[in-house]
Amino acid sequence: MLTLYFSGTGNTEYIANEFSRLMDAKCISIEAEADFTFEIKSHETITFCYPIYGSRAPRNLREFTARHMSDLTGKKIIIFVTQAVFSGDGARVFTDMFWEDTIEVIYAEHIKMPVNVNNMVIFRKPSEKAIEKCVRKAEEKLQKISRDIKSGIVKKRGFSRFSQFLGNVQGLFWQGNSKEIDPSTSSLEFKAKTGVKIHKECTFCNLCVGICPVKNLFNAQGSIVPQGNCVVCYRCINNCPEKAITVFFNKRPKWQYKGVEKSIDNSTNKQ
């Protein structure tokens, strides 16, 4: 088994690594320097883990999948979606990119993880206790999932017509047609590509340039310049030392989410 994942701020990475540990699977980020064609062809079952954005898979994950469509043909697929609230058919939409019967989905599940969106009023900073509780439940869920898979139990969260309806409530606005790799030009995802703003508090430390998963940020003679390719993963927003980066909403964040392990370590250190 091979686990492939994309993680914006660490939630999905945690799930991918924990599941891979339970299943004794190889685990690789899609950002890694790897021969993915070789890795995919060398494994019978491929697990995809990704955070859900507007009930749709992240654009860079869709692009990765499109590049390896032929490699994935005939594979057994497991899909895990990390979400803050709900995603409707967040796991199912991944399959929309494939022709019918080219892959076999043997398990699909949605896993709640701590909120990392820090510039929307509907989301509040999660407490350390809330993070620990959320992660503990996720770990317990992964243990059950691993037992199910080892026992041959098939479960497909988000594959019902009602789930698809709920997903489209957000998804059509966010991306448009889920069968397309590129977002529609009228979608929020398309507008988000150019929605990054670097505020005057920026000290040009270049941290954001180095950690952006799609190389959207570039240092041009002392200025950080967005390249119009943002996937809204919130990695730069949550890691900028000066909280000087925003996307969509120009109000700078008051808090930052540093990921599961750092949050739990901080809580342990305080105790």
Buried (B, 14 or more C-beta within 10 A) or exposed (E): BBBBBBBBBBBBBBBBBBBBEBBEBBBBBBBEEEEBEEBBBEBEBBBBBBBBBBBBBBBBBBBBBEEBBEBBEEBBBBBBBBBBEBBBBBBBBBBBBBEEEBBEBBBBBBBBBBBBBBBEEEBEBBEBEBBBEBBEEBBEBBEEBBEBBEEEEEBBBBBEEEBBEBBBEBBBBBBBEBEEEBBBEEBBBBEBBBBBBBEEEBEBBEBBBEBBBBEBBEBEEEEBBBBEBBBBBBBBBBBBEBBBBBBBEEEBBEEBBBBBEEBBEEBEEEE
